[in-house]
Amino acid sequence: MEAFTTHTGRAVPLRRSNVDTDQIIPAVWLKQVSRTGFEKGLFAAWREDPAFVLNDPTYENASILVSGPDFGTGSSREHAVWALQQYGFRVVISARFGDIFRNNSTKMGLLPVVLPAEVVEKLQAEVEADPALEVTVDLAAREVRWAGGSAAFEIDDYTRWRLLEGLDDIGLTLRHADDISTYESGRQRWLPTTV
Amino acid sequence: MGLTLAEKVWERHVVRRADGEPDLLYIDLHLVHEVTSPQAFDGLRLAGRKVRRPELTVATEDHNVPTVLGPIADPVSKAQVETLRKNAAEFGVRLYPMGDAGQGVVHIIGPQFGLTQPGMTVVCGDSHTSTHGAFGAIAFGIGTSEVEHVLATQTLPVYRPKTMAIEVNGELPYGVTAKDLILAIIAQIGTGGGQGHIIEYRGEAVRKLSMEGRMTVCNMSIEAGARAGMIAPDETTFAYLKGRRHAPTGEAWDTAVEYWRTLRTDDDAVFDTVVEIDASTLSPFVTWGTNPGQGAPLNTAIPAPEDTGDPAAARRALEYMGLTAGTPLTEVRVDTVFVGSCTNGRLEDLRVVADLLRGRTVTARTLIVPGSMQVKADAEAEGLHEVFTAAGAEWRAAGCSMCLGMNPDTLSPGERSASTSNRNFEGRQGKGGRTHLVSPQVAAATAVTGRLTAPADL
């Protein structure tokens, strides 16, 4: 996983709630067996509308998505995270995230930042007023900063450490292979096998 | 202080616990399908890893498969299915491929084979894994990185979610189903209401549900924002499981049932959140918008956006859906009816649809898609397929089908459906398609009249 420490970039406001993962990457894009090329499918249906915010050249090269609440609800498709990252996003800010999307993001190094709804709206308004506004997301300090404001965000220590170091979960878990074997020897005997 | 059902099952599966870290949780059953697994198997290959416990892993082909028997026409879908076959063979995972009598939607076949049992942990790269919680299992959807993690280690590092009780008091009125109940719950608590929680559905109305109904309720926990939903196992659960292919037998059955009986929330246990629902006030429920929380009783009118919790979203949804506030829901005309999916693709669902279609004719395009080939065989043994085809409906083979339109079963732009599936998102059933989520009963009645209709109004 790519490490995440601090990121500074431009932001784009997405003034919609309940941005489900079917919108982030429609199902037709899920037929690929590779991990690449998903940027073309990001918000594929919405991008057909010339008025959609990602089509606004003002926000070109933005790397921080500032969305309405309940971002990433619905399907567990990690392709949604891949699509956002491959398009160029490093951070998504929202008042609430779908649990699975949020989890998938932290496995891939896309930082989901939860801020209170009023702070998200303030940031959206300030980005709309000045699209060139530089926003800094500082994971070490657990803080978002921009000219005109700052906000602290919460993230648990373990996930933060993993992101800061860019650590791969499987490698971390395999350090405890002996614990897994011990647990397995005590499993209830009637538990089913698939064979 | 006592423990909740979720806490009891969780504690039994903790492999390792350390301060400041998520618990390392053992996974008893890993369900795999073609869409969210190829990159995970690739990851194993790149790292030179094996599947740790192939015998706790099972795969099926469901999302991409055509429901008209024959080869897969779309070369991209075909390549994905072939990739799963290659991966299953290489890593020694049992696969139920297209054409096999055991093939079906991943969340239908787990319970059908008796693989899903009380007190287990079940994961799958699919958010509707919450279905399996109907047996008193902790079951939740995961992304592809976690699929790879479970394949490699049979565990997952996870923080224990908070617990939420949804107490459904009173009795569901006649003709009101598990689907109406869960749609009403989602409308009440919202699509984010269950975030960070495992929901336990409790109360008289829940106890009276069949296993099929309980699976429908738990299935849509994710639409309420919860990664998992559970129902404590009881005699209904044990009766459903007994004799199934992978259920314990003989002495092991007795030992298992003795343990399963302990899987209930202690009287003095405390939930982080409690929600109460009065079942006796419910009636057939449908969605009018583009998220599952945008629903209303079928006998009401489409709400004015300003009367909803999120007016901007409601305005946008009505525009997308081509609907006007104030229109009675029963005046909404539909083009297509879809009966199927992991929400409502089981035999019991097909029986109620057949009961309503018997001797009647459909006026909308109606697709009836069994959740598995076993459900198909069982339905045909009862002659249900003859009822469907005599009514003018299309009787198909098993798969996810029009629930998400990855196979050829899709809506065209502007086409409107009444669907027994779980998501009414924009474009979910095909680009530009408009979806109303309904129960199987409402789907059948709607198929007959061509507009959203309660069975009582037929």
Interface residues (C-beta under 8 A of the other chain):
Chain A: R15 R16 S17 N18 D20 D22 Q23 P26 A27 V28 L30 K31 Q32 V33 S34 R35 A45 P69 D70 T73 G74 S75 S76 R77 E78 H79 V81 R96 F97 G98 D99 I100 N103 N104 K107 M108 D156 D157 Y158 D169 I170 L172 T173 L174 H176 A177 D179 I180 Y183 E184 R187 Q188 R189 W190 L191 P192 T193 T194 V195
Chain B: V15 R16 G20 E21 P22 L24 Y26 D28 L29 V35 T36 P38 Q39 D42 A47 R49 R52 P54 E55 L56 T57 V58 H63 N64 D74 V76 S77 A79 Q80 T83 R94 G114 L115 Q117 M120 G125 D126 S127 F140 G141 I142 G143 T144 S145 E146 E148 H149 A152 T153 Q154 T155 P157 Y159 P161 T191 G192 Q195 G196 I222 E223 G225 A226 R227 H246 A247 P248 A252 W253 T255 A256 Y259 T290 N291 G293 D310 A312 A313 R316 L404 G405 M406 R423 F425 E426 G427 R428 K431
